[in-house]
Amino acid sequence: MRIYLDSRDLITLIEKRSSEDIDRFEDRLRKNGSVLVFSMYNIMECCAPLVRGGEKSSVMKTLNRLEQLPHIYIAEARIHALELQAAANAFLEQREYLPIALPVVPRFDYAVCAFEEPATKQYIQYGLAQIVFELWHEDKSLFTGYSSQTKHLRATLESDRKRPDYRRHDLNFQNTVGRNLRLFNIGFPQESVGRLSAWIYENPARCPSHRLGYEVFHKLLRNLTDSGESSDIPDYAHIMCVPYVDMITLDKRMRGYVAQVDQSIGTNFSHRVFADVSQIEASL
C-alpha cells in the first residue's frame, strides 16, 4: 500500500513518538508491504525549523529517521502533465483514457526538479538529509513558507468570485484544460480543446487528479466564508496525489472539500482520506 502522510503527521510520527512506537510502525509497514510516499511538499514542510534554528534544528535527525522507513519519492508536479498527455492521446486516437502511473523518482532531488534530472544526479550515495541541507544552503527561501503564493491564491479567489460566470463549471474547466495544455507544452489542436475538455469532464476517471483539484478549488470558491489559508498551497499538492495512493492524511478543512466533491460527481476519494497517522495505523 502507498501511504501519503502530510508534514504534520510525518513530524508527529518521528518527533512526538517514542523510538519503540516508531519501530512498531515501521515493522507494520514492512509486514504488509506498505511504503510511505514522500513528495517535495510534505518533505519541504518538515524542514521549516531550518529557518528558525538552522543547523542546530532537529530537521536532519528527523529526515534521517524518515529515510529509514520504507518509502518512495514522487514528482507530484508531473501528475497533471502526464494525465493531460494521456487524455490528449486517447482523445485523438478515439479510445478510452488509460490511467497513468504515479511518477516515482529515485531520490528527493529528482522530486524537487520534477521535469528534469537534477545537477546532483552524479552523486550515487546522496541521502535525504544531505539533499535538503544542500538545498537550504543554496536557497534558504525554499523553506520560508508560501506567503507569496497564498497572497496570489487569495487574490484569485477574490477576483473569480466577482466574475458572473464563476459557477459555469463547463466553461471554466475548458479554460483550465486549455491553459494547462499550453503550460505543459502538450501539442493539441486548438479548435478541439473544447471537445477534449468536455470528454474529460464527462467521466471523473479521466484525469482524476486534475478533476479532483479543479472541483476542490470550486468548492472553496463557492464557500464565501473561506478566504484561503497559507496551508492551501501544500494542501493542493497533497490533493493531487489522492487518486494515486491508498491512504492519505489531510486536514479537516480539505477532508471536508474532498467529501463534498465525492457527493457532487460520484467519486469515492474520501475512503482513502484519513485525519491523522493514528487512524491510518489502526487501518493497517
C-alpha positions as MATLAB code, in Angstrom:
seq = 'MRIYLDSRDLITLIEKRSSEDIDRFEDRLRKNGSVLVFSMYNIMECCAPLVRGGEKSSVMKTLNRLEQLPHIYIAEARIHALELQAAANAFLEQREYLPIALPVVPRFDYAVCAFEEPATKQYIQYGLAQIVFELWHEDKSLFTGYSSQTKHLRATLESDRKRPDYRRHDLNFQNTVGRNLRLFNIGFPQESVGRLSAWIYENPARCPSHRLGYEVFHKLLRNLTDSGESSDIPDYAHIMCVPYVDMITLDKRMRGYVAQVDQSIGTNFSHRVFADVSQIEASL';
ca = [
       0.000    0.000    0.000;
       1.081    3.547   -0.718;
       0.593    5.791    2.298;
       0.929    9.557    1.974;
       1.317   11.448    5.248;
       1.224   15.219    5.242;
       4.075   17.010    7.007;
       2.141   17.349   10.262;
       1.839   13.577   10.507;
       5.411   12.903    9.402;
       6.603   15.202   12.192;
       4.197   13.647   14.695;
       5.412   10.183   13.770;
       9.107   10.932   14.175;
       9.346   13.734   16.733;
       6.436   13.084   19.094;
       6.533    9.324   19.445;
       8.931    7.058   21.267;
      11.561    5.093   19.374;
       9.658    1.924   20.217;
       6.446    3.303   18.686;
       8.270    4.298   15.518;
       9.874    0.861   15.296;
       6.459   -0.791   15.628;
       5.047    1.410   12.891;
       7.977    0.566   10.644;
       7.528   -3.133   11.330;
       3.842   -2.892   10.444;
       4.662   -1.157    7.169;
       7.194   -3.794    6.206;
       4.985   -6.743    7.140;
       2.169   -5.717    4.802;
       4.410   -4.389    2.042;
       3.459   -0.742    2.531;
       5.564    2.321    1.753;
       5.358    5.966    2.741;
       5.099    8.408   -0.147;
       7.492   11.354    0.068;
       6.812   14.340   -2.173;
       8.502   17.695   -2.497;
       5.829   19.365   -0.379;
       5.429   17.002    2.546;
       9.213   16.831    2.987;
       9.817   20.561    2.476;
       7.246   21.414    5.138;
       9.070   19.166    7.592;
      12.122   21.358    7.080;
      10.573   24.654    8.239;
      12.582   24.607   11.534;
      15.708   25.225    9.443;
      14.545   28.820    9.065;
      14.498   29.329   12.844;
      17.243   27.047   14.071;
      19.451   26.382   11.082;
      21.928   23.577   11.560;
      21.048   23.386   15.257;
      17.467   22.313   14.493;
      16.339   18.696   14.694;
      15.454   18.557   10.996;
      18.403   16.414    9.925;
      17.698   13.873   12.656;
      14.047   13.729   11.604;
      14.929   13.273    7.938;
      17.440   10.540    8.702;
      14.816    8.555   10.626;
      12.197    9.087    7.919;
      14.616    7.764    5.345;
      14.963    4.527    7.303;
      11.240    3.806    6.868;
      10.094    2.001    3.698;
       9.335    4.778    1.242;
       9.198    6.018   -2.317;
       9.748    9.502   -3.748;
       7.347   11.014   -6.242;
       7.478   14.034   -8.533;
       3.888   15.120   -7.927;
       4.326   18.145  -10.202;
       4.317   15.752  -13.171;
       0.892   14.277  -12.445;
      -1.259   16.822  -14.253;
       1.064   16.887  -17.265;
       1.007   13.088  -17.529;
      -2.777   12.973  -17.155;
      -3.402   15.603  -19.824;
      -0.965   13.968  -22.225;
      -2.700   10.616  -21.703;
      -6.098   12.237  -22.267;
      -4.952   14.084  -25.383;
      -3.529   10.876  -26.862;
      -6.665    8.878  -26.070;
      -8.976   11.540  -27.492;
      -7.034   11.890  -30.741;
      -6.814    8.100  -31.111;
     -10.534    7.718  -30.321;
     -10.031    5.267  -27.469;
     -10.642    5.247  -23.735;
      -8.341    7.048  -21.332;
      -5.617    4.842  -19.836;
      -4.675    5.642  -16.212;
      -1.174    6.946  -15.655;
       1.320    5.523  -13.186;
       2.328    7.522  -10.137;
       5.562    9.309  -11.179;
       8.055    7.613   -8.847;
      11.600    9.029   -8.854;
      14.772    7.635   -7.282;
      15.551   10.426   -4.789;
      14.305   13.662   -3.308;
      16.445   15.832   -5.595;
      14.582   14.322   -8.572;
      11.272   15.182   -6.861;
      12.347   18.808   -6.457;
      13.483   19.137  -10.077;
      10.388   17.232  -11.272;
      10.707   17.757  -15.034;
      14.457   17.392  -15.454;
      17.338   15.476  -13.976;
      18.990   17.244  -11.025;
      22.507   18.622  -11.266;
      23.371   16.284   -8.374;
      22.450   13.108  -10.276;
      26.110   12.029  -10.403;
      26.190   11.565   -6.629;
      25.437    7.883   -6.104;
      25.174    7.961   -2.323;
      23.085   11.032   -1.639;
      20.751   10.819    1.340;
      17.610   12.804    2.049;
      19.172   14.924    4.798;
      22.185   15.689    2.599;
      19.952   16.834   -0.251;
      17.847   19.072    1.993;
      20.946   20.513    3.673;
      22.435   21.425    0.295;
      19.171   22.943   -0.924;
      18.960   25.022    2.244;
      22.493   26.347    1.752;
      21.812   27.179   -1.904;
      18.421   28.848   -1.451;
      17.042   29.422    2.044;
      13.834   30.918    0.599;
      12.696   27.392   -0.275;
      11.912   26.832    3.399;
      10.329   30.158    4.360;
       6.719   29.217    3.606;
       4.197   30.175    0.972;
       3.258   33.770    1.737;
       3.588   34.994   -1.858;
       1.632   32.044   -3.281;
      -1.038   32.452   -0.599;
      -1.392   36.124   -1.480;
      -1.850   35.157   -5.128;
      -4.413   32.463   -4.211;
      -6.475   34.918   -2.172;
      -6.360   37.469   -4.965;
      -7.509   34.806   -7.432;
     -10.397   33.793   -5.165;
     -11.466   37.402   -4.744;
     -11.255   38.062   -8.476;
     -13.050   34.863   -9.522;
     -15.899   35.452   -7.069;
     -16.600   38.755   -8.796;
     -16.997   37.098  -12.193;
     -20.624   36.475  -13.201;
     -19.683   33.153  -14.823;
     -17.633   31.659  -11.997;
     -20.282   28.985  -11.431;
     -20.055   27.884  -15.090;
     -18.237   24.645  -14.427;
     -18.093   23.510  -18.043;
     -16.701   26.759  -19.430;
     -14.193   27.187  -16.623;
     -12.961   23.607  -16.980;
     -12.348   24.174  -20.670;
     -10.278   27.236  -19.807;
      -8.305   25.216  -17.247;
      -7.587   22.408  -19.711;
      -6.529   24.847  -22.422;
      -4.265   26.747  -20.070;
      -2.592   23.570  -18.791;
      -2.086   22.173  -22.299;
      -0.083   25.309  -23.033;
       1.687   25.231  -19.665;
       2.926   21.672  -20.215;
       3.667   22.211  -23.930;
       1.286   19.445  -24.965;
       0.587   19.693  -28.670;
      -3.135   19.587  -29.341;
      -5.392   21.195  -31.981;
      -6.671   24.444  -30.536;
     -10.044   24.060  -32.225;
     -10.620   20.745  -30.394;
      -9.787   21.868  -26.840;
     -13.463   22.378  -26.031;
     -14.380   18.853  -27.112;
     -11.383   17.409  -25.244;
     -12.313   19.179  -22.011;
     -15.955   18.057  -22.319;
     -14.801   14.471  -22.901;
     -12.538   14.573  -19.831;
     -15.250   16.179  -17.724;
     -17.948   13.607  -18.517;
     -16.019   10.866  -16.678;
     -14.203   11.604  -13.368;
     -11.916    8.628  -14.017;
     -10.299   10.583  -16.837;
      -7.538   12.812  -15.431;
      -8.725   12.117  -11.848;
      -6.138   14.300  -10.120;
      -6.792   17.194  -12.464;
     -10.534   16.848  -11.915;
     -10.326   16.495   -8.134;
      -8.139   19.577   -7.785;
     -10.489   21.550  -10.031;
     -13.559   20.524   -8.055;
     -11.944   21.215   -4.663;
     -10.950   24.693   -5.808;
     -14.517   25.400   -6.910;
     -15.927   24.129   -3.616;
     -13.609   26.602   -1.883;
     -14.567   29.308   -4.390;
     -18.265   28.888   -3.619;
     -17.676   28.986    0.128;
     -17.665   32.748    0.517;
     -16.602   32.479    4.167;
     -13.328   30.786    3.144;
     -10.724   33.298    2.006;
      -7.917   30.747    1.637;
      -5.172   29.786    4.049;
      -1.387   29.560    3.898;
      -1.649   25.773    4.103;
      -3.627   25.642    0.858;
      -0.510   25.622   -1.330;
       0.925   22.350    0.031;
      -2.620   21.003    0.547;
      -3.320   21.257   -3.178;
      -0.115   19.346   -3.862;
      -1.264   16.643   -1.434;
      -4.730   16.505   -3.015;
      -3.071   15.999   -6.388;
      -1.849   12.633   -5.104;
      -5.150   11.370   -3.662;
      -6.175    9.293   -6.719;
      -2.787    7.576   -6.804;
      -2.285    6.470   -3.203;
      -4.161    4.039   -0.968;
      -4.206    6.206    2.163;
      -3.521    9.889    2.743;
      -3.852   12.330    5.648;
      -5.405   15.757    5.073;
      -6.541   18.448    7.475;
     -10.209   18.712    8.441;
     -10.976   21.528    6.036;
      -9.600   19.743    2.976;
     -11.190   16.454    4.021;
     -14.499   18.298    4.008;
     -13.971   19.639    0.495;
     -12.982   16.193   -0.823;
     -16.143   14.726    0.724;
     -18.225   17.429   -0.981;
     -16.621   16.566   -4.309;
     -17.495   12.893   -3.833;
     -21.134   13.842   -3.301;
     -21.172   16.142   -6.328;
     -19.547   13.972   -9.003;
     -19.965   10.437   -7.660;
     -16.348    9.689   -6.827;
     -15.208    7.813   -3.732;
     -11.982    9.528   -2.768;
     -12.971   10.046    0.874;
     -12.477    6.372    1.703;
      -8.707    6.816    1.298;
      -8.526   10.114    3.223;
      -7.717    9.998    6.959;
      -7.471   12.556    9.756;
      -4.062   11.540   11.115;
      -1.394    8.880   11.222;
      -3.085    7.134   14.140;
      -6.169    6.462   12.016;
      -4.010    5.053    9.252;
      -2.060    2.926   11.701;
      -5.308    1.454   13.032;
      -6.332    0.505    9.490;
      -3.113   -1.287    8.569;
];
